[in-house]
Amino acid sequence: MKIDIPVSKRVIKPLLWLTKFFKDENAVLVCKGYGDDWDCYTGLYWDEDKDAEFNEYEDYRLWVELSIKLRHRKIFQNISAN
């Protein structure tokens, strides 16, 4: 399941730091218009972008991929059947 979460400018730096611990397939902070590419989202990375000026851009998103593995499928099947 993919989740697209809008992000406030106030939490960009802490989120950018946190995302360095995740693979790009699991979580990436993106910005629309970063690097003069006004129509596309660009991934932001702590090592490259920690000193960037983020007040110039408006649209920040956290893209998260959740994979939920159900260990007890039988329980969930019983619940959904009711």
Steps between C-alpha positions, in 0.01 A plus 500: 500500500645838398427809703553860388521732803510881464778644717524839673817705450555495877579128502708473181843485670406239764322285240791534260733376773268209587461383142872433474435185702251361245542360152347705217249221444362553853508876561618804308447871557426683174459859389327635191708749305833431672798555271293701245292197405165670564271222376651198675576385850866460594625280783680676783791331676671597824857474367426721199224734617545558875623858439242590234260793544155341520294819534510554121276203424139431588416135436674243720388139531610190683449192288474187713462139392337283763511126480287330759556131551220326680627221717158389613290505184242265643413748776455782249292280272266420790468867592425608142242221460291642789 
